[in-house]
Structure formats: C-alpha cells, structure tokens
Amino acid sequence: MIDEALLKQVIASVLGVPVETIGPDASSDTIPGWDSLKHMNLVLALEQTFGVEIPDEDAAEITSYALIKVVLQDLVVD
C-alpha cells in the first residue's frame, strides 16, 4: 500500500501547487501548468520516491491522481 499523503506531497511539489489541491479528481485537465515537462519530472520524482520503475506506456497514461495511485499500487511491493 502506498502512502497517499506522500504521494500527494510529491505531486504538489513537482507541479507547484498546494497539496490541498491534490484530490481524487486532480488531473492534467484540472491543474493549470501540468504540462509535458512537468509530467516527465513527476514520473521521475514518483520513481525515485517510491523506488519503482514506471513503464513508458504507463508513464504516458498517468495523467490523474487516480491513475497514478493505481499504477503505483501495482508496482510497489509491500
């Protein structure tokens, strides 16, 4: 199981938004400034923080908090 508070903190930090704005509905459509460069930085930060390697096909698809959470839960070994 992943630490959701840590996940929200990582996302907020990389995207430069308050952590309170990261919720179940947060996505590249709802967060201004979530562009392709920040998305790449987010993928790298998630990999480093959670000690996983996100496959390229998943990395391109994780454009929301909910999708990020699902992909990380599949990759993180408890």
C-alpha angles and dihedrals in degrees: 000000000000127000102250093194090056091046092052091047092052093048093046093047095050094043094043097235133123112274089236089069092062108090140133092291097046112123144144086273095056102038115071113223097027093135132157094273094050089045091057090047089049092053090050092047092049091050092050096044097046098033096238138120112231111211114240093244091054092043091060092050102047097095098139139050091246094053092045090052093050094048093047093048089055092049103040114087113214 
